[in-house]
């Protein structure tokens, strides 16, 4: 059976990670995203690997036997933009993304340069819907996969 290629939740200090973010806008936005995602998920923030702040988790399993756990809602303050991970994919949120404000997209990633430029109510609803979908108990399809596999799994960054 293949081993998961994604990271696991750790006991690393979320506040220390955020305090060490060099870019002042990413650091400020990380604090705001922690508040937003904590409120939406009713879960505490945890580090998933060295750079992803996640909330809650969901379990995935494929017919091949490959399985694992991932954060059900997560973000990472990257150099170019804050990345908000949407495990159910960005297409599921096309209606809301149209009114979010300036952003770019990946398969399961929403890239935001500054939260001041987007509608935080819309962002909160996107995170709420995504979290509800992946924690409903039946979600298991991930968005990208290791080479050669037909399975889909989320991008890790």
C-alpha positions in Angstrom: 0.0 0.0 0.0 1.3 3.5 -0.8 2.1 5.7 2.1 0.4 9.2 2.2 2.6 12.0 0.9 0.9 14.7 2.9 1.9 16.0 6.3 0.3 15.2 9.6 -0.9 17.5 12.4 2.0 18.3 14.8 2.3 19.9 18.2 4.3 22.9 16.9 3.3 26.3 18.3 0.9 28.0 15.9 1.4 31.4 17.6 5.2 31.1 17.2 4.8 30.2 13.6 2.6 33.2 12.8 4.9 35.5 14.8 7.8 34.4 12.7 6.1 35.2 9.4 8.2 38.0 7.9 5.8 39.7 5.5 3.6 42.0 7.7 0.5 41.6 5.6 0.8 37.8 5.6 1.3 37.8 9.3 -1.7 40.1 9.9 -3.8 38.0 7.5 -2.7 34.8 9.3 -4.0 36.1 12.5 -7.3 37.0 10.9 -7.6 33.6 9.1 -7.0 31.9 12.5 -9.9 33.8 14.0 -12.1 33.2 10.9 -11.4 29.5 10.6 -11.6 28.9 14.4 -15.1 30.5 14.4 -16.3 28.6 11.3 -14.9 25.2 12.4 -15.2 25.5 16.2 -11.8 23.8 16.2 -8.4 25.0 17.5 -5.6 25.7 15.0 -2.9 23.1 14.7 0.2 23.0 12.6 0.2 20.5 9.7 3.8 20.1 8.8 6.0 23.2 9.0 3.9 25.8 7.2 0.2 24.9 7.2 -2.2 25.9 9.9 -5.2 23.5 9.9 -8.5 23.1 11.7 -10.2 19.8 12.3 -9.5 16.9 10.0 -11.1 14.5 7.6 -10.2 10.9 6.7 -9.9 9.7 3.2 -9.6 6.2 1.8 -9.4 4.8 -1.7 -10.2 1.4 -3.2 -6.5 0.8 -3.6 -6.1 0.9 0.2 -4.4 4.3 0.3 -5.7 6.4 3.1 -4.8 9.2 5.5 -6.0 12.3 7.3 -5.8 15.9 6.3 -6.9 19.2 7.8 -10.5 19.9 7.0 -9.8 23.7 6.7 -6.4 25.2 6.3 -4.2 28.0 5.2 -0.6 28.9 4.8 1.0 32.4 4.7 3.2 32.0 1.7 5.6 34.7 0.4 3.5 35.8 -2.6 0.0 35.3 -1.1 -1.9 33.6 1.7 -3.1 30.2 0.5 -6.5 29.0 1.7 -6.9 25.3 1.0 -10.3 24.0 -0.2 -10.2 20.2 -0.1 -13.4 20.0 -2.0 -12.0 22.0 -4.8 -12.5 25.6 -6.0 -15.1 24.6 -8.6 -17.6 23.8 -5.7 -17.4 27.5 -4.8 -17.6 29.2 -8.2 -20.8 31.1 -7.2 -19.1 32.7 -4.2 -15.7 33.2 -5.8 -17.3 35.5 -8.3 -18.1 38.0 -5.5 -15.0 37.4 -3.3 -12.7 40.1 -4.7 -9.2 39.8 -6.1 -7.8 36.3 -5.9 -6.2 33.6 -8.0 -6.9 29.9 -8.0 -5.4 26.4 -8.1 -7.3 23.1 -8.1 -7.9 23.3 -4.4 -6.2 26.5 -3.5 -7.4 30.1 -3.1 -4.6 32.6 -3.2 -5.2 36.0 -1.5 -2.7 38.8 -1.5 -4.5 40.8 1.2 -7.6 40.1 3.2 -8.4 43.8 3.2 -9.2 43.5 -0.5 -11.7 40.7 -0.3 -15.2 40.3 1.2 -14.6 38.5 4.4 -18.2 37.4 4.7 -17.9 35.6 1.3 -14.6 34.1 2.4 -16.2 32.8 5.6 -19.0 31.2 3.7 -16.5 29.5 1.3 -14.6 28.1 4.3 -17.9 27.1 6.0 -19.2 25.2 2.9 -15.9 23.5 2.3 -15.5 22.4 5.9 -19.1 21.1 6.1 -18.5 19.1 2.9 -15.3 17.4 4.0 -16.4 16.7 7.5 -19.8 15.3 6.6 -18.4 11.7 6.7 -18.7 10.7 3.1 -16.0 12.9 1.5 -12.9 11.0 0.4 -11.9 12.3 -3.1 -8.7 14.3 -3.0 -7.6 16.8 -5.6 -4.2 15.7 -6.9 -2.3 12.5 -6.8 1.2 11.0 -6.8 2.6 10.2 -10.2 1.1 7.2 -11.9 -1.9 7.0 -9.7 -5.4 7.6 -10.8 -6.4 8.7 -7.3 -6.9 12.3 -6.4 -5.5 14.0 -3.3 -5.0 17.6 -2.1 -2.1 19.8 -2.9 0.2 20.3 0.1 1.3 23.8 -0.7 
